[in-house]
Amino acid sequence: MSKSLVGVIGAGAWGTALATVAARAGNDVRIQAREAEVVASINGGHENTLFLPTVPLDPAIRATTDLGAMAQCALLLIVTPAQHVRATLAALPDSAAPLVLCAKGIEANTQMLVSEVAKDVRPSARLAVLSGPTFAHEVARGLPAAVTLACEDEALWDAISPLLSSARFRPYYSDDIVGAEIGGAVKNVLAVASGVVDGANLGLNARAAVIARGFAEMQRFGLARGGRAETLAGLAGLGDLVLTCSSENSRNFSLGRGLGQGASAAALLSDRRTVAEGAHTAPVLQAAAAAMGVEMPIVDAVCALLSGEQGVAEVVERLM
């Protein structure tokens, strides 16, 4: 199979890891970064020293700050934070390349899923969503991972899955874009709750209870929004939930852990170079759930702690 040029928009840890995925699948890769030092680091030293240090990158990965250069790519992976996807797509030059949406969140002003934002900005674009239990540093180092690649139809899957598949990175097909997105968005908020329990030293029993009850909340919201139960019980839902609720490698879990230890949300979020999407998604998810009449008490508790409405002791009581 001849090489394709795969574009990755967003050169944070996850974008850089996905660039390695595309390179391992045999493609040339162009990754767009906002920071000139990231471009220099990738092109000059084959390493993203700012966001994914100590991981050697394939020379097939070339970086640029020019969004316009992505117009030549056969496939585009959109890996910017969820709240920036609209602006990114609006600034992207016209292209027939399919878009693989890799951000996990819900747009704050509109309560739209990322795929809905993409269709709003790019009505003719062919869309897929990539979601599942993955930590960037493990994927970048070539450790085994499996993900959901939800596509509009099987023809799109047939076209793009070979550009991302390798012996150590296996996408599984789904046509449930909504379910895949909701799993990825909701699990970030629940990971904050799990981190709070850990930071408050409440034990593994309590953490397991939060994960299980959180999964029930994810299912209620996902089904109400049009997702399917089997998707939410798969890699993009339960799989990602278990991973992010169980490790300090999760930015959202680490945020919750700090909150559980008594630090303020403002202090924790201001000190982060990378984005804990759960902090941005929580109030949007809370409002969307309320509008649909879906009860999500764990999400409500996380929002109360993030906003300063309640302290750790009160929130922990609500979580349990």
Residue pairs with C-beta under 8 A, 6 or more apart in sequence:
1 26
1 162
3 26
3 27
3 28
4 27
4 28
4 74
4 75
4 163
5 27
5 28
5 29
5 30
5 72
5 73
5 74
6 19
6 22
6 27
6 28
6 29
6 30
6 73
6 74
6 75
6 76
6 77
6 163
7 29
7 30
7 31
7 32
7 70
7 73
7 75
7 76
7 77
7 97
8 15
8 16
8 18
8 19
8 22
8 29
8 30
8 31
8 32
8 76
8 77
8 79
9 15
9 31
9 32
9 67
9 70
9 76
9 77
9 78
9 79
9 80
9 88
9 92
10 32
10 33
10 78
10 79
10 80
10 81
10 88
10 102
11 19
11 31
11 32
11 33
11 34
11 35
11 38
11 39
11 42
11 48
11 51
11 63
12 51
12 79
12 136
12 274
12 275
13 48
13 51
13 52
13 136
13 137
13 140
13 274
14 79
14 102
14 134
14 136
15 31
15 77
15 79
15 102
16 31
16 42
16 48
16 51
16 52
16 55
16 57
16 136
16 140
17 52
17 134
17 136
17 137
17 139
17 140
18 77
18 79
18 102
18 130
18 139
18 164
19 29
19 31
19 57
19 61
20 55
20 57
20 58
20 61
20 139
20 140
20 142
21 139
21 164
21 166
21 169
22 29
22 75
22 77
22 163
22 164
23 29
23 57
23 58
23 60
23 61
24 58
24 142
24 166
24 168
24 169
25 162
25 163
25 164
25 165
25 166
25 169
27 60
27 163
28 60
28 62
29 58
29 60
29 61
29 62
30 61
30 62
30 63
30 64
30 69
30 70
30 72
30 73
31 42
31 61
31 62
31 63
31 64
32 63
32 64
32 65
32 66
32 67
32 69
32 70
33 39
33 42
33 63
33 64
33 65
34 65
35 50
35 65
36 65
37 50
38 48
38 50
38 51
38 63
39 63
39 64
39 65
41 47
41 48
41 49
41 50
42 48
42 57
42 61
42 62
42 63
43 62
43 63
46 56
46 57
46 58
46 59
46 61
47 53
47 54
47 55
47 56
47 57
48 55
48 57
50 273
51 273
51 274
52 136
52 137
52 140
55 137
55 140
55 141
67 88
67 91
67 92
67 93
68 93
70 76
70 92
70 93
70 95
71 92
71 93
71 94
71 95
73 95
73 97
74 97
74 163
75 97
75 98
75 100
75 160
75 163
76 92
76 95
76 97
76 98
76 99
76 100
77 100
77 102
77 130
78 85
78 88
78 89
78 99
78 100
78 101
78 102
78 103
78 118
79 102
79 103
80 88
80 103
81 103
81 105
81 275
81 277
81 280
82 103
82 104
82 105
82 106
82 107
82 114
82 185
82 277
82 280
82 281
83 105
83 107
83 108
83 280
85 101
85 103
85 107
85 114
85 117
85 118
86 107
86 117
86 120
86 121
89 99
89 117
89 118
89 121
89 122
90 121
92 122
98 125
98 126
98 127
98 128
98 156
98 159
98 160
99 118
99 122
99 125
99 126
99 127
99 128
100 128
100 129
100 130
100 149
100 160
100 164
101 114
101 115
101 118
101 127
101 128
101 129
101 130
101 181
102 129
102 130
102 131
103 114
103 277
104 114
104 131
104 181
104 184
104 185
104 187
104 188
104 277
104 281
105 114
105 185
105 188
105 277
105 280
105 281
105 284
106 112
106 113
106 114
106 185
106 281
106 284
106 285
106 288
107 113
107 114
107 116
107 117
107 284
108 280
108 283
108 284
110 116
110 117
111 284
111 287
111 288
111 291
112 120
113 178
113 181
113 182
113 185
113 225
114 129
114 181
115 127
115 129
115 177
115 178
115 181
118 125
118 127
119 125
119 127
126 152
126 156
127 151
127 152
127 177
128 149
128 150
128 151
128 152
128 156
128 157
128 160
128 177
129 148
129 149
129 150
129 177
129 180
129 181
129 184
130 147
130 148
130 149
130 150
130 164
130 171
131 147
131 148
131 150
131 180
131 181
131 183
131 184
131 235
131 236
131 240
132 145
132 146
132 147
132 148
132 235
132 236
132 239
132 240
133 145
133 146
133 147
133 235
133 239
133 240
133 242
133 243
133 244
134 145
134 147
134 240
134 243
135 243
135 247
135 249
135 250
137 249
138 145
139 145
139 169
142 168
143 168
144 168
144 169
144 170
145 168
145 169
145 170
146 169
146 170
146 171
146 172
146 235
146 239
147 169
147 170
147 171
147 172
147 235
147 236
148 171
148 172
148 174
148 180
148 231
148 234
148 235
148 236
149 157
149 160
149 161
149 164
149 171
149 172
149 173
149 174
150 173
150 174
150 175
150 176
150 177
150 179
150 180
150 181
150 231
150 236
151 157
151 160
151 173
151 174
151 175
151 177
152 175
152 177
153 175
154 173
154 175
157 173
161 171
161 173
164 171
165 171
172 234
172 235
174 180
174 231
174 234
174 236
176 227
176 228
176 230
176 231
178 222
178 225
178 226
178 227
179 222
179 226
179 227
179 228
179 231
179 232
179 236
179 237
180 227
180 231
180 236
181 227
182 218
182 221
182 222
182 225
182 227
182 232
182 237
183 218
183 222
183 227
183 231
183 232
183 234
183 236
183 237
183 238
183 240
183 241
184 236
184 240
185 277
185 281
185 285
186 214
186 217
186 218
186 221
186 222
186 241
186 281
186 285
186 299
187 218
187 237
187 240
187 241
187 244
187 245
188 244
188 252
188 276
188 277
188 278
188 281
189 252
189 278
189 281
189 282
189 285
189 298
189 299
189 302
190 210
190 211
190 214
190 215
190 217
190 218
190 241
190 244
190 245
190 278
190 298
190 299
191 241
191 244
191 245
191 250
191 252
191 253
191 256
191 278
192 252
192 253
192 255
192 256
192 259
192 276
192 278
192 279
192 282
192 302
192 306
193 210
193 214
193 256
193 298
193 301
193 302
193 319
194 207
194 210
194 211
194 214
194 244
194 245
194 246
194 253
194 256
195 245
195 250
195 252
195 253
195 254
195 255
195 256
195 257
195 258
195 259
195 260
196 256
196 257
196 259
196 260
196 302
196 305
196 312
196 315
196 316
196 319
197 203
197 206
197 207
197 210
197 256
197 260
197 316
197 319
198 207
198 253
198 256
198 257
198 260
199 256
199 257
199 258
199 259
199 260
199 261
200 260
200 261
200 312
200 316
201 260
202 316
202 320
206 319
206 320
207 245
207 246
209 320
210 245
210 298
210 319
210 320
211 241
211 242
211 245
211 246
213 298
214 241
214 245
214 298
215 232
215 237
215 238
215 241
217 295
217 296
217 297
217 298
217 299
218 232
218 237
218 241
219 229
219 232
219 233
219 237
220 294
220 295
220 296
221 285
221 288
221 289
221 292
221 294
221 296
222 228
222 229
222 231
222 232
222 237
223 229
223 232
224 292
224 294
225 288
225 292
231 237
232 238
243 250
244 250
244 252
244 253
245 253
246 253
247 253
248 254
248 257
251 272
251 274
251 275
251 276
251 277
252 276
252 277
252 278
252 279
254 276
255 265
255 268
255 269
255 272
255 276
255 278
255 279
256 278
256 302
258 268
259 265
259 268
259 305
259 306
259 312
260 312
260 316
262 312
264 308
265 279
265 305
265 306
265 307
265 308
269 276
269 279
278 302
279 306
282 299
282 302
282 303
282 306
283 303
283 306
283 307
285 296
285 299
286 296
286 299
286 300
286 303
289 295
289 296
289 299
297 318
298 319
300 318
301 310
301 315
301 318
301 319
302 315
303 309
304 310
304 314
304 315
304 318
305 311
305 312
305 315
310 318
